[in-house]
């Protein structure tokens, strides 16, 4: 390793890597993502993607452990706990507005049931993937609004 460092003729780097090269050998350093990094990247607003009715459900994770969002019909609020990669939600409170369609009502019911079954999460780029207790996943993207 020290031989490559001392003989390095080329250096390149990306967002999470540093490469030293002698021309015949390479030394690659990569940034290890810590649990703190992943938790920090969770703190934003996310929109559910896939087979969803408009408006799509959203979640917003605050640094203080508070989660809020929208089911498509009603607002939701509660707490979340992270022990990376584990994620759990406290019982969530929702407003009580009537949904304007049966499709939105079904979406709200399914979304709230899904949140109760979340066990793990992963943030990769602009995507949040929640893994449920049965191994199924739900994908969110960073909300632009």
Backbone torsions as a table, in degrees:
resi	resn	phi	psi	omega
1	UNK	NA	-48.3	-179.8
2	UNK	-64.4	-33.0	177.6
3	UNK	-61.9	-41.9	178.9
4	UNK	-67.8	-42.1	179.0
5	UNK	-60.5	-45.6	-178.3
6	UNK	-69.8	-31.7	-176.7
7	UNK	-98.3	5.5	-175.9
8	UNK	-59.0	130.2	176.9
9	UNK	-111.4	-15.9	-178.6
10	UNK	-137.4	147.2	178.1
11	UNK	-134.7	134.2	171.6
12	UNK	-139.0	156.2	-179.1
13	UNK	-152.3	154.4	174.7
14	UNK	-125.8	-164.9	-178.3
15	UNK	-62.5	-31.5	-175.9
16	UNK	-133.3	12.4	-178.7
17	UNK	-135.5	154.0	172.8
18	UNK	-134.3	127.6	-179.1
19	UNK	-121.4	123.8	172.9
20	UNK	-106.3	134.5	-176.5
21	UNK	-132.4	138.8	174.4
22	UNK	-97.3	-7.5	-173.1
23	UNK	105.4	-32.8	177.7
24	UNK	-117.3	-17.2	179.8
25	UNK	-137.0	151.8	179.6
26	UNK	-129.9	146.2	173.7
27	UNK	-122.6	121.3	-175.5
28	UNK	-114.8	123.8	174.7
29	UNK	-107.8	135.7	176.1
30	UNK	-129.1	147.0	178.8
31	UNK	-75.5	128.0	176.3
32	UNK	-87.0	126.3	177.7
33	UNK	-77.6	127.2	179.2
34	UNK	-92.6	166.6	176.4
35	UNK	-59.5	-34.8	178.8
36	UNK	-65.3	-41.1	178.1
37	UNK	-59.7	-47.1	-177.2
38	UNK	-66.2	-39.6	179.1
39	UNK	-65.1	-41.5	179.1
40	UNK	-61.6	-38.8	180.0
41	UNK	-70.7	-16.1	176.8
42	UNK	-72.7	-27.1	-172.5
43	UNK	-75.0	79.6	176.5
44	UNK	-164.2	-174.2	178.4
45	UNK	-98.5	133.4	-176.9
46	UNK	-123.0	145.3	178.4
47	UNK	-119.4	130.0	179.2
48	UNK	-66.8	136.6	177.5
49	UNK	-118.6	164.4	-178.6
50	UNK	115.8	-146.0	-177.3
51	UNK	-82.6	79.9	-178.0
52	UNK	-127.7	153.2	177.5
53	UNK	-88.9	146.4	178.6
54	UNK	-82.6	129.8	5.4
55	UNK	-80.6	143.6	-179.0
56	UNK	-73.8	146.9	175.3
57	UNK	-61.8	149.3	179.1
58	UNK	-133.0	158.5	172.2
59	UNK	-136.0	142.8	174.0
60	UNK	-131.9	121.5	-177.2
61	UNK	-100.7	120.8	176.5
62	UNK	-93.6	155.8	-179.3
63	UNK	-62.3	-26.0	-176.4
64	UNK	-83.7	7.5	178.9
65	UNK	91.7	5.2	178.3
66	UNK	-90.6	138.4	174.5
67	UNK	-122.0	140.7	175.6
68	UNK	-138.7	171.4	179.3
69	UNK	170.1	-163.1	-175.7
70	UNK	-140.6	135.9	179.7
71	UNK	-89.0	-7.6	-170.6
72	UNK	107.3	-27.0	175.7
73	UNK	-116.7	-47.3	-171.0
74	UNK	-126.3	158.5	173.5
75	UNK	-81.9	149.2	175.8
76	UNK	-126.9	156.6	-178.0
77	UNK	-155.5	146.7	177.6
78	UNK	175.1	-156.4	-179.1
79	UNK	-124.0	155.0	173.5
80	UNK	-131.9	156.2	178.6
81	UNK	-128.2	133.4	178.8
82	UNK	-118.9	130.0	167.4
83	UNK	-134.8	76.1	-165.6
84	UNK	-42.0	127.0	8.5
85	UNK	-92.9	9.6	-179.5
86	UNK	-74.0	142.3	177.5
87	UNK	-142.1	130.2	175.4
88	UNK	-136.5	152.6	177.8
89	UNK	-111.5	143.3	169.7
90	UNK	-71.4	170.2	171.7
91	UNK	-56.4	132.9	-175.9
92	UNK	-97.1	139.9	175.1
93	UNK	-95.3	145.0	176.8
94	UNK	-132.0	156.6	170.4
95	UNK	-70.3	173.0	-173.5
96	UNK	-121.0	34.8	177.4
97	UNK	-72.2	148.0	175.4
98	UNK	-75.3	138.3	176.5
99	UNK	-73.6	147.8	-176.3
100	UNK	-81.1	-8.3	177.8
101	UNK	-150.8	160.4	177.0
102	UNK	-64.9	-34.0	178.7
103	UNK	-63.6	-43.2	178.0
104	UNK	-67.2	-36.3	177.4
105	UNK	-64.1	-43.8	178.7
106	UNK	-64.0	-40.4	178.6
107	UNK	-62.7	-44.9	179.6
108	UNK	-60.4	-46.8	-179.9
109	UNK	-59.9	-46.2	-179.2
110	UNK	-66.7	-40.5	-178.9
111	UNK	-63.4	-47.3	179.7
112	UNK	-64.9	-38.4	176.7
113	UNK	-64.8	-40.0	178.9
114	UNK	-62.8	-43.6	-179.1
115	UNK	-61.7	-33.6	178.2
116	UNK	-67.9	-19.2	-176.5
117	UNK	-102.7	1.9	-179.2
118	UNK	-66.5	136.0	178.8
119	UNK	-123.5	-33.8	-177.2
120	UNK	-140.0	163.1	175.8
121	UNK	-142.3	159.2	172.7
122	UNK	-146.8	136.6	175.9
123	UNK	-112.5	125.1	178.5
124	UNK	-136.1	110.3	-177.3
125	UNK	61.7	-123.0	-178.4
126	UNK	-98.6	19.1	-179.3
127	UNK	-119.1	142.4	172.2
128	UNK	-118.2	125.0	177.7
129	UNK	-115.2	121.6	176.1
130	UNK	-100.1	130.9	178.7
131	UNK	-105.5	130.0	-178.0
132	UNK	-88.8	171.0	-178.0
133	UNK	-62.7	-20.0	177.9
134	UNK	-98.9	7.2	178.0
135	UNK	91.7	-12.8	176.7
136	UNK	-67.1	156.6	-179.1
137	UNK	-124.2	155.3	175.1
138	UNK	-128.8	133.2	-175.9
139	UNK	-109.0	136.7	176.7
140	UNK	-122.2	154.2	171.9
141	UNK	-121.6	155.6	176.6
142	UNK	-58.1	131.2	179.8
143	UNK	-78.1	136.0	-178.8
144	UNK	-92.1	-5.0	-179.1
145	UNK	-99.9	NA	NA
